[in-house]
Amino acid sequence: MKLSLAFKFLALLVVIGAVGGTFWGVTFMMEKFGNPQNQVNVVDQVLQENQGDAEFQNPSEQAYRRISDLFNAGKWEEAQEKLHFVTLFYPEHALRAKKALGQIRLDQLLSSKVQGSKKQYTVQRGDSYRKIAAQHQMNLSHLYYINGILNEKRLRPGDLLWVESLDLKLMIRFKEKTCELWQNEGKDFLAIYPLESVSKIKSKKAFLSSRVKSLLAYRKTAPILPTHPQFRFLPKSIFFTHGELELRASERPSPAEFYGATLSRTHLDELSMLLRAGTPVEIFF
């Protein structure tokens, strides 16, 4: 699930290269003229006027230097902001940009080396992994992951564990064949996942508000609850309060009347680790 820093950086450069001079030119405009939301026409005008300017002769190299300098200076947030700008103003590159941005943000969210919203919890007498996860509104797999736990070991009073309560929202877009994770009441983009296949969706509505009903893993046909230590190692499905709607791992055979979509096992494992029963969901048909 984690990518090396070099690989993440390459992913960023692919997006930057695809955007080319337009991305660099608009960044130049942001610095020169402020908020681009009110300057879309001005941006286009300045890009046209400066095509022969020396600053715009080698835009890909300029963009590379800008992002490279940000990474070398440890300015991850600023680098992410520049990439986020692409997702807002260049729809043709938004999906690729979101994938790169999402991988970086997920790695930061789940890394034990990046504190972010994580807090250290001191184990008390009578605690268990399940009790601690429930107390902090976490999926048990999430607690295991951010603490690097492959096999449960006995907890002792005074042990320290990372905990992290997440305010997440899932957005499923069947026409675009994507699902997205957002934080902070749906205000901050976190990650995007492609849907591998979509079944025939029976809905007369264009939009539906729902919630995660349950998460289940399967050993052959036997369902396994998220509180089971083996849950994280098995193919999974996510169910919603709306009818029989389901997201399932693509390796699991789908029934004839399957109603929902499939994702790669890796992507569904990530989602199942972060989501929990009750997580709000917005569904676009």
N, C-alpha and C positions, 0 to 999 in steps of 0.2 A: 504494500500500500504506500509506503514511503518512497519518495524519489530522492536521489542524491542532489545536492545543491547544484552541481554542474548540469544535471539533467533538467532540473527545473529552470535553470537559466536558459538552456537551449530552447525549452518550450516557450519561454518568454520571447526569445529572439525570433522564433518562427512566426509568432504573432506580429511582432514588430516589423519583421521583414515583409509580411503580407500587407501590412498597412502602409509601409514605405514612407515616402515623402509626405503623404497626407498627415500621418500621425505626428511626425516631427514638426511639420508646419503648424498644426493646430496646437501642439504643446507650446511652440513659440508664441502663438497668438494668446494662449492662456496667460503666459507670463507678461505679455505686453499690454493686453487689453482687459484682463480680469475674467469674470464669469462668462464662459462661452455660451451659456444657455440663451443669452440675449444678443449673441454676436455671431449667429450661424451664417448670416449673409456676409458679414464682414470677414469671417474666416475664409469663405470661398473666394472673396474678392482679393484678399491679401495673398492667398496661395497663388492665384493667377498672376498677380502683379509681380510676385517675387520668383517666378519660375527661373528667371535668368540670373538671379542674385547668387553670389558666391556661397552664401550660407546654405542654399538649397541645392547645390551642385551634387552633393553626395549624401542624401538624406538617410539612407540605411546606415552608413558609417556613423553619422551624427547620432542617430537613435541608439546605436550600439554603445557609443561612448557615454551617452547620457545614462542609460540603464546600468551599464557596467560600473560607472562611477558611483551610482546609488548603491549597488550591491557591495562594492568594495568599501564604501563608507558605512555599511551596515544600515542603510536607510530603507529598510524593507517596506515600511508604510508608504513612503513616497513613491517607491517603485510600483507598489500595488495600486496607488491612486492613479498613476499614469496608465496602467493597464485597465483599470476600471473605467477610465475616460473612454477608452476604445469601445467598451461594451455599451456605453450610453449613446455615443454619437456615430458609430459606424456599425449598423445592424449586420452588414455583410460579413463582418469579422467578429461579431459579438459571441457566437458560439465557441469559436476557437479561443478567444480571449477569456471567456468565462471558464473554460476547462483548465487553462493554465492558472488563472487566478484562484479557482476553486481548489486545485491541488495544493497550492502554496498555503492557502488559508486553512485547509484541513490538516496539513502537516503541522502547522503552528498550533492549531487547536488541540491536536492529539499528542504532540510531542511532550515528553516529560522534561525536556530541556528548555521549553518556552512556557513561562508561567501563565501569561495571559489571564484568563478568567479562573484559572485553577487556584485552589486553596489547599493548604496542608491541614489534615485532620489527625488529631491524636487519638489513637484507639483507646476506648474505655473498656472497663471490665464488663463482660457480657455481650460485647460487640461481635458481629459476624460480618462477612462481606455483603451478604444480602441485606442485613439491617442497615449498614452504612450506605449502600447504594439507594435503598428506599428512602432513608433519611434525607439524602441530598438530591432526590428526584433524578437518579441516574439509572441507566440500564446497567446491569451487572457486567456485561461485556465491556462497556465503556470504562468502568472502574478498573477492571483487569488490565485493559490496554494501556491506559495512561500511567499505570504503575508497573508495567512490564511483567505482569504475572501470567505465566504459562500454566503453572499448576498451583493450586491453592496450598498455602502453607498456614500453619496455625498462627492466629493472631494473638499478640500479647499486649496487655495494657502498656501504653507508652509508644507503641509502634506508630510510625508516621505514614499516612497515605495521602496521595493527591485525590481531591474530589473536585467535581465541576458540574454545577447546575446550569443547564442550557435552556434558553428560551427559544425554541425552534418552531418553524412553520414549514410544512412541505407543500410545494406547488406541483401538481401533475398536469402536464399539457399534452393531451393525447394527439392533437393534430400535429404539433411540432415534434412529437415523440421524445419528450424530455421530462425529467422531474428535477426540481430545484429545491435546495435547502436554503432557508433564510433565517436570520437571527433577529433578536430584539423586536419582537412583534412584527416580523416580516419587513423590517426596514433595511437590514444589511444582508447583502448576498453572501452566501457561504460556499455553495458548491452546486454543480450541475451534473446530471447523469443521463446518458442516452437510454431510451427504451429500445430494447432489441426487437420486440414484436408487440403489436397491439391487437387485441381481439375486437370483435364487433361490439361497440359500446352502445347499450340500449338506454339512451337518455334523450328526453325531449328538451332538456335544459342545456344552455351553453355553459353554465357555471353552476357549481355545487359546492357548498361549504360542508366539510365533514371532519372527522377525527380518526386517528389511529385507534382501531378497536382492539387488535391483538397482534403480537408477533410470535410466530411459531417456527421452530426448526423441525426437520424430519429425519428420523433414522429409518430408512425405507419408507414405510407408511405410518410409522408411529410418531405422533406429534411430541415435541420436546419444548417445554416452557423456557422463557428467558432466564429464569432463576436456576436452571440446571447448568452445571459446570461445562457440559459438552455442547451447549447451545451454540457457542461461537464457532464451533468446528464443523457444523452441519449446514446443508442447504436450507434456505429459509423462505418464508412467505410473510407478507404484511397484509393484514386485513383492515377494512375500514367500516365505519358505522353505516355507510351507504350500501345497502343490499349485500351482494356477494362480491363486490369489487375487491380485487387482489393484485398485489405485485408479487411476483414469484421469481426465483432463480431460474434462469433459462435452462439449466441442466435438469430441472425437475419436469417430468412429462406433464403436459397440460391436458386436463379432461376435455371432452368434446364440447361441453358447455362452459368453457373457461371464460370468465368475464373480468378483463383487466389487461395487464401488460407484463412482460418479462424484462429482467435486467440481467447483466452478467453477474455471476456469483460474487465476484470481488466488490462490485458496486452495491449489491444488495447486502453484503456483509457490513459494509460501511454504514449504510442507512439503518440497518437493524441494530447496530451498535449505538447509534446516536438517538434514534427515535424511541419513544416509549408510549404505552397506552395513554390516550388522551391528547397526544400531540395534535394541534390543529392542522387541517389539510384543506387546501383549495384545489378544486378539480375543474379543469377547463376541457370541454368536449369539442 
